[in-house]
Amino acid sequence: MANRLFFLVVSCVVFLCVFTLASKAWTETGRANVAKEGTVSADRPIVDCNVQQKKAKNGDSIPPELAKRLIQCLWEKPAAPGMDGAETVDIDSMDIGKSRKWVYRQDMGQGIADLDTRVWPIDVKWTWKTYYRTQIYVKVNEDIFNCYVDAFSKWSCGLGQNVKKISTQYIPR
């Protein structure tokens, strides 16, 4: 009985030492950005999605940097504390098209068809990454995002149409 207990204690100590060393090596080799509480972060800071906007009017052109930020903020987020799954969105290229009239039952959001809400379609090539402890999920797409001035005189953007799935890959860490 004493031998079994001794063996169990030694096994637990060895396991804890190996686990601790492996965790330390994991974070020190740059393979995964893991905080002390175990949260896996992205390879760059998460975009600040507390976007301060000036009042806009229906028909105004959307500023390109604002469009970029609003589109990134649709999916970009940190991982929950102690978890993995941080997400980043990088805009590889974007082309703002000519505005068009809001189309009832096609466009979604707070636009108002009766008031001739103008929609700005934006063709975006973008990379969406999700960071896990063992891998990074990378998805590259080309999509049309529709941006418009909402009922509160603020710009709003949403996914309008998928154009092309360019690539999807899992990068092991």
C-alpha positions in Angstrom: 0.0 0.0 0.0 2.8 2.4 0.9 4.6 1.6 -2.4 1.4 2.4 -4.4 0.9 5.7 -2.5 4.6 6.6 -3.0 4.4 5.7 -6.8 1.2 7.8 -7.1 2.8 10.8 -5.4 6.0 10.6 -7.5 3.9 10.2 -10.7 1.9 13.4 -9.8 5.0 15.4 -9.0 6.7 14.3 -12.3 3.5 15.1 -14.2 3.3 18.6 -12.6 6.9 19.3 -13.3 6.7 18.3 -16.9 3.4 20.2 -17.4 4.9 23.3 -15.8 8.1 23.1 -17.9 6.1 22.5 -21.1 3.8 25.4 -20.4 6.8 27.7 -19.8 8.5 26.5 -22.9 5.3 26.9 -24.9 5.0 30.6 -24.0 8.8 31.3 -24.2 9.3 29.8 -27.7 6.7 32.3 -29.2 4.5 29.5 -30.3 1.4 30.7 -28.4 0.9 34.0 -26.7 -0.5 32.8 -23.4 -1.0 35.1 -20.4 -0.5 34.0 -16.8 -4.2 33.2 -16.4 -4.1 31.0 -19.5 -5.7 33.4 -22.0 -4.4 32.9 -25.6 -4.0 36.2 -27.3 -3.5 37.2 -31.0 -0.2 38.0 -32.7 -1.1 41.7 -32.6 -3.2 44.0 -30.4 -7.0 43.7 -30.9 -8.4 46.8 -32.7 -10.2 49.3 -30.4 -13.8 48.9 -31.4 -15.0 51.8 -29.3 -15.4 53.9 -32.4 -16.2 57.6 -31.8 -18.1 58.9 -34.8 -19.2 62.4 -35.8 -22.9 62.6 -36.9 -23.3 61.7 -40.5 -26.1 62.4 -43.0 -27.7 60.0 -45.4 -25.9 60.4 -48.7 -22.5 61.3 -47.2 -19.5 59.3 -48.4 -18.1 56.9 -45.8 -14.5 57.7 -44.8 -12.3 54.8 -45.8 -10.6 54.4 -42.4 -13.9 54.4 -40.6 -15.2 51.7 -43.0 -12.1 49.6 -42.4 -12.6 49.9 -38.6 -16.3 49.1 -38.7 -15.7 46.0 -40.8 -12.9 44.8 -38.6 -15.0 45.3 -35.5 -17.8 43.0 -36.9 -15.6 39.9 -35.8 -12.5 41.1 -34.1 -12.4 40.2 -30.4 -10.1 39.1 -27.6 -10.4 35.6 -26.1 -12.4 35.2 -23.0 -10.3 35.1 -19.8 -8.5 31.8 -19.5 -9.6 30.6 -22.9 -8.3 30.6 -26.5 -10.1 31.9 -29.5 -9.0 35.5 -30.0 -10.0 36.7 -33.4 -8.4 39.3 -35.7 -9.5 40.8 -39.0 -7.0 42.3 -41.4 -8.3 44.2 -44.4 -6.0 43.3 -47.3 -7.7 45.6 -49.8 -11.0 47.4 -50.2 -12.7 49.3 -52.9 -15.7 51.6 -52.1 -18.3 51.4 -54.8 -20.9 53.9 -56.0 -23.7 54.4 -53.6 -27.1 52.9 -54.3 -30.6 53.1 -52.9 -31.6 50.9 -50.0 -33.4 47.7 -51.2 -36.2 46.5 -49.1 -35.9 42.8 -48.1 -32.3 42.7 -49.4 -30.6 45.1 -47.1 -30.7 44.6 -43.3 -30.3 47.0 -40.5 -31.7 50.4 -39.5 -31.8 51.8 -43.0 -35.2 53.2 -44.1 -36.3 52.4 -47.6 -39.0 55.2 -47.5 -36.4 57.8 -46.8 -34.1 56.8 -49.6 -31.2 55.5 -47.4 -28.0 55.4 -49.4 -25.9 52.2 -49.2 -22.2 52.2 -49.9 -21.1 48.7 -51.2 -17.4 48.0 -50.3 -15.5 45.1 -52.0 -13.2 43.8 -49.3 -10.4 41.2 -49.4 -9.8 40.3 -45.8 -8.1 37.8 -43.6 -9.8 36.4 -40.5 -7.6 34.6 -37.9 -8.7 32.7 -34.8 -5.9 31.9 -32.3 -6.0 28.5 -30.5 -3.3 26.9 -28.3 -2.4 24.3 -30.9 -3.2 26.1 -34.2 -4.2 29.3 -35.9 -7.3 29.1 -38.2 -6.8 31.5 -41.2 -9.6 32.3 -43.6 -9.1 34.6 -46.6 -12.3 35.9 -48.3 -13.5 38.5 -50.7 -16.9 39.9 -49.7 -19.2 42.9 -50.3 -20.0 44.8 -47.2 -22.8 47.3 -47.2 -22.4 50.5 -45.2 -25.0 53.2 -44.5 -26.0 55.9 -42.1 -28.4 54.5 -39.5 -31.3 56.1 -37.7 -28.9 57.5 -35.1 -26.8 59.4 -37.7 -23.9 56.9 -37.3 -22.3 54.7 -39.9 -23.0 51.0 -39.7 -21.7 48.2 -41.9 -22.7 44.6 -42.4 -21.9 41.7 -44.6 -23.9 41.9 -47.8 -22.7 39.2 -50.2 -20.0 36.6 -50.3 -17.9 36.9 -53.4 -15.2 34.3 -53.1 -13.6 32.1 -50.5 -10.0 32.5 -51.3 -8.4 30.1 -48.9 -8.8 28.4 -45.5 -5.9 26.8 -43.6 -4.9 25.6 -40.2 -1.4 26.5 -39.1 -0.1 24.2 -36.4 1.8 25.8 -33.5 
